Amino acid sequence: MPLAAATALDPADDVKAHDALARARAFAEPLLAGELLDTGENTLQHADAVASILQNMGGSLAMQAASYLVYTCDHLNKPQEVIAKAFGDNFAALALETTKLVRVQRQARAAGSAAQLQDDSAAQTENVRKMLLAFSRDLRVVMLRLASRLQTLRHYAASKQPVPLSLARESLAVFAPLANRLGIWQVKWELEDLAFRFLEPATYKQIASLLDEKRSEREGYVEQLRASLQRDLQAQGVHATVQGRPKHIYSIVKKMRGKALGFEQVLDVRALRVIVPTATDCYAALALVHSRFTPMAQEFDDYIAKPKSNGYQSLHTVVRDAAQRPIEIQIRTQAMHEHAEHGVAAHWAYKEAGSKGYSGVQATSAYDAKIAVLRQLLAWQSELAAPVQGTGQGLFEDRIYVLTPEAAVVELPQGATPIDFAYTVHTNLGHRCRGAKVDGAMVPLSTPLKNGQTVEVTAAKEGGPSRDWLNAELGYIASSRAKAKVRAWFNAQAMSETIAKGREAVEKLLQREGKTAMRLGDLAVQMGYQAAEDLFEVVGKDELSLRTIEAMLRPAPVLLPSDELILLKKGTAQAAQPAPKGGVLVVGMDSLLTQMAKCCKPAPPDAIGGFVTRGKGVSIHRVDCSNFKQLQVRDAQRVIEVTWGQGAAARDAVYPVDVAVEAADRQGLLRDISEVFAKEKMNVIGVQTQSVKDTAWMTFTVQVKDSAKLAQSLAVVRTVNGVRSARRR
């Protein structure tokens, strides 16, 4: 596939490309002639071979020239300035970016294949693959790396040296799939076969022996078959292009393992692809193929009539020739072929799906879609490098890829900081992050990271995050994941404080009641909670009154027939008399001492009920009060009927009620809400506030005569700027 247009430098540089290639080699020769790469290969010879591979790939003369300059960077004190002065800024940028990527990959290989951040090694490999594309500002760096890696494998094969397994694995897991995704098929196949040969030499030799023909002979047979079939189709009036598709050794092994097949069951060792103008021509070609060869009925699939879930369309059939050798033949239109080769649901989307790839096509990711865009750009020979360099961004501008000190790849959003990095590695490391080094230099925690940098976090032995990290203006955190973890930490801290407050209150109550020997867990169970922390939480939030716990701790008295309680329970209804102070009447009794329960703070016209306390008269609760409901279950005989009084004293009485407000915290919030209650002529007698992660929780205690009017006032409170909810507790 021609890459010249897709990888060209600026027009002015391209005009000078022929001269630049000769000058680049002359520039590099004195620096590289006696140098050896870490593979043992002569550096200049390696650069010569890379330039040749780029030429065969369709790379421009400018790219071929850059293949020499890449290896000179390590021999220059100021490579950016020297290369830019001699060849131009574009050459300098390309050489430096490629050199940096070479170093990063060498560091990753040296660290070994174990990925400290990923339980799934495939996920780590995918990160490396994405980093390879996101690393540079244009695709030329990727082309240079592919050509260089292919030459490295060729060198090991020719010299018969032992190959580092990490290099072979990286070639098979990263470089070959990348070449496949970019449509550079010949490079992909050669990378796969060479890498597999080094990784599994015994299996490679076994499959090679099973293929009782040499590769050249196999390809020769397929070419002969291709030409013959194309002539037959043309003779029948079908305008077709027939392409040979010989299988390579790694491809055969991959299919055998993917489908759990024996070698004799692999039916597409030899394969052809027929491309015709229309769908009607597809079926005409199929008829001719089946008439010339012996079809295998069980090996036919019509993906034109019934396309795959990703939109893939083609006819697949397997036939046998006169020698009973199986041949796979695919028949499709040019439009179907373009979709399969270059669309979002491209052929590689399932060929690279791993062990599950042959059982169905999985949905492509946003990353796969971006790769598809790159392939289309290459196929259309569009100018990829120029707009990328003009904007300073690549097609992966939303993500960056950095390294841990152990060379594991970490994927982060664009603009991520060392704090984002720390939280991605481990939540606890993020909480304890106190400093960071980027490429060995100390940097502020708000420093935006860049592709390929190595990040090392300095952490305290214990501690937590700073609230400043949540301030967007300070720029400490860019990822939503890290922000969520910081907020969760502060929420947990607030909950811990609430539980500690509740524990202290409960323990003091037990001391007053002489029940210090009582187990807190048993107390919680008796109160209807699963654990002591659950009890402490509701007490700390003032959702459960200590009086309720106190009542449970004190044993109920033995009631005698003459007890006042029995009179209250059995008393006949009398004319209600107004209570002297509370504005509440006890049905069946007059002038009985009453008090409003602090847990629910009733006010007219709430439905209410009474509970006879010991020495403190009747406690008045709202009937929907959770404490009152527990009292009804535990001591039903002490619950009595009560109602609101109607006299002048009752009409003039005021009652304290609690109002809970949740709002976005801001300056002046408390003042604005208090002004609403003042305008509504409600006296505020108490306020409690708590602010966590920019959210304020406020509890106002206001005096009202009628709780029905309170609903109107709360509607006004909800209109205050920042208020999210306002309700009576």
FIBA-903257 format. One record per residue (C-alpha): residue number from 1; x, y, z. Coordinates in steps of 0.001 Angstrom, whole numbers, plus 500000, padded with zeros to 6 digits. Layout:
<rokes>
num  u  v  w
NUM  X  Y  Z
...
</rokes>
This chain:
<rokes>
num  u  v  w
1  500000  500000  500000
2  501548  503341  499028
3  502321  505491  502020
4  504099  508364  500343
5  501152  510697  500371
6  500148  509742  503861
7  503611  510201  505289
8  505022  513052  503262
9  506802  515932  504896
10  506106  519545  503961
11  506075  520172  500161
12  509362  522050  500303
13  511012  519131  502085
14  509514  516631  499673
15  511074  518450  496716
16  514471  518016  498338
17  513768  514395  499304
18  516047  512785  496713
19  518952  514937  497821
20  518016  514491  501485
21  518258  510695  501279
22  521848  510789  500002
23  522798  513552  502438
24  521243  511704  505377
25  523262  508568  504688
26  526450  510584  504223
27  525709  512439  507472
28  525116  509186  509390
29  527911  507057  507941
30  530863  508385  509974
31  528763  508199  513148
32  527278  504734  512631
33  529746  502755  510516
34  531589  501206  513474
35  528655  501115  515862
36  526636  498060  516859
37  523054  497916  518090
38  522232  495948  521241
39  521180  493122  518896
40  524759  492887  517613
41  523834  494218  514165
42  525892  496979  512563
43  523913  500193  512964
44  524572  501566  509481
45  523647  498262  507859
46  520482  498215  509928
47  519606  501736  508734
48  520250  500679  505108
49  517891  497741  505520
50  515202  499875  507176
51  515331  502349  504295
52  514933  499442  501853
53  511930  498052  503742
54  510329  501495  503802
55  510820  501747  500058
56  509053  498398  499553
57  506251  499513  501869
58  505750  502602  499713
59  507304  505035  502157
60  508530  508336  500795
61  512162  509235  500159
62  511917  511615  503082
63  510981  508732  505397
64  513862  506669  504051
65  516217  509559  504788
66  514840  509815  508326
67  515715  506147  508960
68  519408  507169  509035
69  518919  510262  511189
70  517106  508308  513923
71  520282  506431  514845
72  522481  509547  514912
73  520641  511131  517861
74  522591  509154  520467
75  525861  510434  518962
76  524997  514159  518965
77  525182  516537  521919
78  522277  518638  520649
79  520473  516442  518112
80  517470  518760  517792
81  519604  521729  516782
82  522094  519834  514618
83  519557  517853  512577
84  517185  520828  512253
85  519988  523001  510910
86  521147  520395  508401
87  517825  518911  507287
88  514960  520963  508705
89  512642  520907  511726
90  510451  518102  510359
91  513365  515701  510082
92  514582  516660  513557
93  511170  516125  515145
94  510732  512752  513434
95  514193  511533  514439
96  513816  512605  518072
97  510295  511200  518462
98  511348  507860  517026
99  514486  507740  519190
100  512434  508426  522299
101  509982  505672  521419
102  512845  503218  520860
103  514139  503980  524357
104  510714  503572  525949
105  510168  500209  524282
106  513642  499020  525222
107  512912  499971  528827
108  509598  498116  528729
109  511235  494957  527364
110  513965  495123  529998
111  511320  495246  532702
112  509904  491936  531518
113  506454  490958  530375
114  504816  490934  533805
115  502401  493854  534015
116  502121  495140  537557
117  498933  497081  536889
118  496989  494573  534821
119  495809  491146  535891
120  495197  490457  532188
121  498415  490594  530158
122  496328  491162  527011
123  495105  494468  528441
124  498681  495568  529093
125  499650  494592  525545
126  496772  496668  524196
127  498016  499645  526212
128  501471  499258  524653
129  499891  499057  521213
130  497853  502197  521808
131  500873  504011  523209
132  502773  503200  520037
133  500179  505073  517999
134  499553  507882  520488
135  503235  508472  521139
136  504142  510581  518131
137  502466  513459  516365
138  502260  511599  513052
139  502179  508101  511660
140  505713  508177  510227
141  507175  507143  513582
142  505045  504018  513555
143  506180  503137  510032
144  509819  503556  511007
145  509384  501341  514051
146  507636  498617  512049
147  510410  498588  509446
148  513107  498577  512123
149  511520  495699  514029
150  511140  493635  510853
151  514825  494145  510066
152  515793  493157  513622
153  513932  489857  513291
154  515486  489257  509858
155  518936  489856  511391
156  518348  487280  514136
157  517049  484786  511584
158  520073  485282  509294
159  522681  485274  512059
160  521042  482361  513926
161  521612  484151  517227
162  519375  483386  520225
163  516510  485872  520269
164  515391  487601  523493
165  511926  486174  524163
166  510611  489559  525290
167  511492  491030  521881
168  509827  488148  520019
169  506712  488356  522201
170  506478  492111  521689
171  506817  491617  517930
172  503979  489104  517865
173  501677  490861  520328
174  502236  494501  519356
175  504009  495048  516032
176  502337  492375  513887
177  498749  493322  514904
178  499652  496971  514376
179  500861  496257  510840
180  497647  494304  510270
181  495492  497176  511504
182  497299  499566  509214
183  496817  497253  506237
184  500525  496540  505684
185  499872  492852  505109
186  503283  491656  503912
187  505023  493195  506922
188  502398  491697  509225
189  502803  488176  507852
190  506588  488247  507958
191  506638  489633  511501
192  504258  486889  512656
193  506143  484027  511048
194  509545  485200  512274
195  508381  485910  515822
196  506544  482593  516031
197  509600  480791  514699
198  511664  482185  517594
199  509000  481665  520278
200  507957  478114  519369
201  510634  476635  517119
202  509419  473037  517526
203  505840  473857  516514
204  507067  476029  513669
205  509168  473175  512273
206  506324  470689  512717
207  503862  472789  510694
208  506528  473537  508119
209  507093  469821  507627
210  503363  469180  507337
211  503224  471660  504525
212  504890  469291  502093
213  505619  472165  499760
214  507926  475073  500128
215  506329  478467  500521
216  507378  479509  497023
217  505827  476351  495602
218  502612  476902  497554
219  502404  480482  496397
220  503174  479380  492864
221  500299  476895  492935
222  497912  479526  494284
223  498996  481982  491588
224  498409  479361  488887
225  494984  478600  490377
226  494146  482312  490582
227  494987  483019  486931
228  493056  479970  485726
229  489913  480883  487706
230  490025  484487  486527
231  490204  483353  482878
232  487229  481040  483374
233  485187  483832  484967
234  486037  486242  482175
235  485051  483598  479620
236  481640  483329  481297
237  481177  487102  481114
238  481863  487736  484817
239  484263  490641  485225
240  486208  489535  488271
241  489476  490214  490031
242  490861  487068  491642
243  493452  487371  494379
244  495545  484579  495854
245  495671  484292  499605
246  498297  481710  500638
247  498333  480843  504322
248  501405  481493  506411
249  502630  479149  509124
250  501571  481324  512073
251  498153  481874  510503
252  497680  478114  510218
253  498702  477538  513850
254  496439  480347  515021
255  493429  478801  513302
256  494253  475326  514591
257  494385  476633  518148
258  491468  479022  517782
259  489157  476297  516492
260  490836  473307  518177
261  491545  471736  514792
262  494109  469250  513583
263  496260  470215  510622
264  494252  468008  508269
265  491103  469927  509322
266  492462  473336  508269
267  490640  473860  505010
268  492019  477213  503963
269  495733  476512  503735
270  495222  477683  500162
271  492690  480423  499581
272  491398  482737  496852
273  489327  485898  496951
274  487072  486842  494033
275  485945  490474  493721
276  483105  491256  491292
277  480992  494355  490483
278  477551  493313  491808
279  475872  490911  494220
280  474336  489086  491219
281  477839  488512  489916
282  478769  486995  493292
283  476264  484184  492831
284  477234  483734  489160
285  480864  483347  490219
286  479824  480914  492954
287  478004  478743  490412
288  481088  478616  488202
289  483369  477746  491138
290  481091  474899  492229
291  480905  473582  488667
292  484690  473543  488275
293  485612  472181  491711
294  484024  469747  494132
295  482197  471810  496785
296  482078  470817  500456
297  478430  471461  501289
298  479003  471772  505037
299  481625  474483  504459
300  479435  477078  502718
301  478307  480377  504291
302  476174  483063  502636
303  477016  486278  504479
304  475452  488334  501677
305  471917  487129  502306
306  472561  487089  506036
307  475358  489529  506925
308  477339  489207  510137
309  476379  491417  513057
310  479128  493888  512131
311  477833  494301  508580
312  480397  492001  506963
313  479165  490500  503665
314  480735  487811  501474
315  480198  484304  500134
316  482493  481705  501734
317  482909  478266  500227
318  485466  475469  500504
319  486083  473228  497467
320  488521  470468  496552
321  490681  470381  493440
322  491502  467350  491332
323  494138  466303  493875
324  491537  466595  496677
325  493360  469564  498196
326  490966  471951  499991
327  490759  475541  498730
328  488855  478312  500504
329  487252  480843  498150
330  485652  484134  499224
331  483415  486000  496763
332  482304  489587  497323
333  481672  492892  495583
334  484156  495743  495622
335  481934  497656  498079
336  481777  494634  500385
337  485544  494279  500114
338  486139  497925  500995
339  483870  497601  504020
340  485596  494418  505164
341  489085  495828  504620
342  488706  499446  505682
343  485377  499873  507496
344  484913  500087  511262
345  483942  496399  511163
346  487146  495536  509317
347  488542  492046  508855
348  491061  492505  511674
349  488262  493270  514139
350  487637  489566  514470
351  490953  488145  513261
352  492583  489778  516304
353  489792  489031  518768
354  491967  486390  520460
355  490733  482980  521537
356  487107  484096  521189
357  487562  485670  517798
358  486169  482770  515814
359  483012  482375  517840
360  481549  485733  516909
361  482413  489341  516277
362  482519  491596  519287
363  481511  495255  519165
364  484363  497513  518125
365  485592  500072  520637
366  486187  503769  520161
367  489866  502914  519841
368  489126  500470  517009
369  487122  503186  515275
370  490116  505515  515448
371  492331  502822  513962
372  489792  502414  511171
373  490049  506130  510465
374  493830  505798  510212
375  493509  502927  507766
376  491101  504885  505610
377  493452  507846  505634
378  496244  505584  504443
379  494064  503928  501789
380  492961  507289  500422
381  496567  508560  500506
382  495422  511653  502385
383  497781  514072  504073
384  497968  512801  507635
385  501186  514373  508838
386  500563  518010  507858
387  497348  518676  509801
388  498654  516746  512772
389  501828  518797  512892
390  499892  521991  512333
391  497706  521409  515382
392  500307  519726  517537
393  497782  516943  518202
394  497217  513416  516994
395  494185  511246  516455
396  494573  510089  520057
397  494597  513548  521611
398  492105  512468  524297
399  494481  509907  525869
400  498107  509762  526941
401  500307  506799  527886
402  502965  507052  530567
403  505206  504530  532304
404  505775  503389  535863
405  509393  503075  537066
406  509021  499352  536209
407  508013  500307  532634
408  504357  499229  532866
409  502131  501348  530603
410  499426  503458  532256
411  496613  504948  530167
412  495374  508366  531330
413  493143  511147  529990
414  494760  514118  528288
415  495842  516660  530910
416  496281  514039  533640
417  498620  514845  536520
418  500832  512736  538821
419  497861  512474  541202
420  495717  510938  538435
421  498599  508544  537760
422  498853  507559  541433
423  495122  506811  541721
424  495250  504739  538526
425  498077  502623  539944
426  496360  502103  543318
427  493737  503986  545317
428  495821  503918  548492
429  498833  505273  546614
430  496682  508160  545404
431  495526  508978  548947
432  499122  509027  550210
433  500635  510857  547218
434  502794  513771  548380
435  505216  514344  545492
436  506266  513062  542082
437  509222  512720  539741
438  508733  512854  535984
439  511662  511459  533997
440  513729  511713  537189
441  512966  515378  537951
442  510735  516593  540799
443  507603  518350  539529
444  504521  519948  541147
445  501581  517578  541588
446  499517  519731  539215
447  501955  519185  536304
448  500191  517829  533159
449  501855  514616  531990
450  502908  513825  528413
451  503153  510688  526316
452  506065  508388  527110
453  507115  510009  530385
454  508167  507873  533336
455  506354  508856  536539
456  507451  507974  540069
457  505240  508879  543032
458  506522  509848  546490
459  504014  508706  549127
460  503597  509223  552854
461  503301  506168  555104
462  499770  507208  556029
463  497376  510073  555495
464  494796  511187  552998
465  494178  513566  550119
466  493921  517331  550331
467  490654  519178  549757
468  492578  521412  547358
469  492731  518471  544959
470  489005  518893  544305
471  489415  522565  543382
472  489177  522573  539587
473  490929  525941  539359
474  494097  524512  540950
475  494323  521729  538330
476  495442  518901  540593
477  493160  516236  539072
478  491886  515715  535525
479  490280  512246  535624
480  486764  511695  536949
481  487958  508412  538457
482  490508  510139  540700
483  487990  512837  541699
484  485476  510167  542709
485  488067  508416  544878
486  489023  511663  546635
487  485360  512462  547328
488  484804  508924  548610
489  487696  509371  551049
490  486211  512567  552501
491  482757  510991  552685
492  484255  508095  554629
493  485986  510567  556956
494  482700  512407  557585
495  480981  509104  558300
496  483758  508135  560715
497  483267  511388  562595
498  479511  510816  562745
499  479978  507278  564062
500  482522  508492  566638
501  480072  511146  567807
502  477309  508552  568143
503  479575  506098  569973
504  480564  508766  572502
505  476920  509665  573156
506  475849  506030  573604
507  478784  505210  575906
508  478023  508247  578104
509  474393  507131  578325
510  475438  503641  579398
511  477663  505158  582073
512  474757  507235  583428
513  472505  504211  583466
514  475122  501976  585111
515  475176  499645  582090
516  478869  499869  581176
517  479154  496084  581144
518  476603  495812  578349
519  478043  494866  574968
520  477489  497542  572342
521  476716  494944  569686
522  473969  493440  571869
523  472534  496903  572467
524  472411  497554  568728
525  470580  494271  568093
526  468039  495071  570811
527  467436  498444  569151
528  466845  496741  565799
529  470243  497343  564122
530  472634  494756  562710
531  475849  496227  564106
532  476973  498748  566690
533  478260  501085  563950
534  474759  501267  562483
535  473385  502372  565842
536  476169  504930  566330
537  475508  506338  562858
538  471809  507114  563458
539  472582  508513  566906
540  475386  510663  565483
541  473003  511994  562815
542  470367  512750  565499
543  468008  510349  563756
544  467526  508307  566954
545  466914  509925  570321
546  468981  508802  573301
547  465707  508795  575256
548  464607  505834  573169
549  467723  503911  574191
550  467263  505067  577781
551  463675  503784  577824
552  464814  500411  576530
553  467521  500146  579201
554  465125  500822  582100
555  462840  497895  583033
556  459124  498564  582748
557  457373  498846  586175
558  454818  496305  587341
559  451429  497963  586829
560  448848  497522  589616
561  445109  497642  588993
562  444944  501023  590740
563  447770  502471  588671
564  447037  505693  586842
565  448000  503987  583576
566  445127  501579  583896
567  442805  504520  584487
568  444123  506185  581367
569  443699  503038  579365
570  440203  502221  580639
571  438930  505708  581287
572  435764  506778  579531
573  435928  509607  577058
574  435254  512949  578685
575  434884  516433  577348
576  438343  517535  576300
577  439942  520230  578421
578  442766  522435  577157
579  446214  521597  578474
580  447602  524567  580396
581  450869  524869  578478
582  451388  522381  575727
583  448176  522918  573754
584  447570  519129  573821
585  444642  517240  575307
586  444892  513728  576702
587  441685  511905  575894
588  440137  510597  579134
589  442187  512865  581442
590  442516  516592  581987
591  445397  518771  583153
592  447931  515991  582603
593  451547  517106  582099
594  452628  516827  578432
595  455853  517487  576572
596  456782  517530  572872
597  459135  514723  571804
598  462483  516065  570611
599  462981  513246  568123
600  460121  514260  565799
601  459033  517712  567145
602  455314  517625  566296
603  453289  520736  565529
604  449626  521260  564601
605  447976  519829  562574
606  450274  516733  562652
607  448648  513440  563588
608  449985  512733  567081
609  450056  510065  569776
610  451077  510025  573434
611  453408  507836  575466
612  453354  507804  579274
613  456868  508356  580568
614  458190  507787  584075
615  457946  510996  586035
616  457827  513326  583005
617  454203  513073  582015
618  453077  512211  578503
619  455551  512528  575633
620  453820  513701  572429
621  455076  512164  569142
622  454075  512343  565507
623  452392  509059  564660
624  454896  508525  561812
625  457871  508928  564184
626  460147  505866  564053
627  460809  506076  567804
628  457078  506194  568540
629  456517  503137  566350
630  459156  501227  568337
631  457521  502311  571600
632  454142  501086  570354
633  455608  497646  569669
634  457561  497390  572918
635  455141  499058  575463
636  451736  499250  573786
637  449951  499581  577169
638  451628  502955  577761
639  450441  504486  574469
640  447435  506777  574857
641  445265  508834  572554
642  445928  512583  572394
643  444751  515488  570243
644  445556  519136  569709
645  443754  521649  571939
646  441402  524287  570527
647  441534  527023  573155
648  443198  530429  573017
649  446312  529119  574736
650  446637  526399  572124
651  446161  528855  569258
652  448909  531143  570612
653  451398  528305  571264
654  454469  527915  569031
655  456270  524653  568347
656  459910  523985  567367
657  460356  521930  564186
658  463528  520860  562359
659  464114  521645  558674
660  466857  519827  556710
661  468415  521734  553769
662  470927  520375  551259
663  472683  522897  548987
664  475831  523624  547026
665  478127  525300  549521
666  478870  528968  548855
667  479517  532202  550665
668  476341  533821  552014
669  474215  530655  551804
670  473308  530610  555519
671  472383  534292  555392
672  470104  533900  552378
673  468177  530973  553879
674  467823  532712  557237
675  466373  535760  555453
676  463664  533577  553925
677  462547  532357  557373
678  462600  535945  558657
679  460367  537131  555791
680  458038  534210  556490
681  457866  535392  560127
682  459388  532235  561500
683  461804  532501  564387
684  465025  530493  563910
685  466162  529231  567308
686  468944  526867  566226
687  471197  526018  563249
688  473569  523101  562619
689  475731  523045  559467
690  478152  520575  557909
691  480016  520919  554590
692  481618  518004  552713
693  482928  517978  549105
694  481350  521374  548294
695  477940  520270  549587
696  476354  521874  552672
697  473892  520086  554946
698  471994  522432  557283
699  469439  521755  560020
700  467321  524776  561066
701  465131  524670  564171
702  462273  527135  563634
703  459194  527967  565723
704  455825  527560  563984
705  452182  527689  564984
706  450999  525596  562093
707  453150  523006  560275
708  450968  523441  557173
709  452392  526941  556713
710  455882  525478  556960
711  455389  523700  553622
712  454837  527075  551944
713  458003  528469  553502
714  460051  525456  552387
715  458899  526031  548810
716  460421  529519  549018
717  463650  528119  550535
718  464012  525774  547545
719  464189  528816  545241
720  467351  530112  546957
721  470412  529877  544703
722  472224  526559  545227
723  469537  524860  547336
724  468877  521306  546135
725  466305  520186  548689
726  464499  521537  551750
727  462269  519306  553859
728  460968  518896  557343
729  462784  516229  559355
</rokes>
